[in-house]
């Protein structure tokens, strides 16, 4: 993971998310699943009802 700017500690930079990924390529689509282990001591514990988001963009030949 690359941190750009901000005030990030060395400990935060060294954290390993312990995630797992799986991908599928269909005839006219692709999908990706990612599992992030929030049970680690370093990961903040989300409260009940917390909504997490993830933004991903695909760039192909300069176009999204």
N, C-alpha and C positions, 0 to 999 in steps of 0.2 A: 504494500500500500504506500502511496506517495502522499506526503503531506505538503501542501503548498501554503507558505505563509503561516500566520497564527503563532501561538505560543504553545508548543507541544513538547511534553517532557520526553526524555530518553526512554523512560519506562513505557509510555504510551506508544512510542515508535517501535519498540521491541515486542509488543503484544501480538500473539498469533491468534487469529480469530477462531481457529479450529473448526473451520467450515467445510462443508462437503457440497460438491456441485454435480449435477447430472444434466445432460443435454439430449435433445431429440430433434432430428431433422426429418420433417414430413415432406410430402410432395410439394406443397405450396406454403409451408410455414416452418418455423422452428420454435422450440420452447426451451427454457432453462429453468431448473429448480436449484435453489441454494438453501442449504440448512446452516444456520448460524447457532452455535452452542452458547446460549445465554446462561448456562449453569456454571460457568467459570467464575472464579473469584474476581478476576479483573473486569468482567463484563458488568455493566450496571443492570440491576434487577428491574425490569419493567413492572409497573403497578398493574393491577387488574384493569382491563379496559384500555390500556395504552395501545395506540396505533403506530406501527412502524411502517416506514415507507422506503422505497428504493427506486432510484431513477437510472435507467440504462438507455443509451442511445447507440445505434449501429451506424457507423460511417463507412460507406463504400464508395470508393473513387471520388471522395470529396463531397458526397451528398448523404444526408441522413434519411 
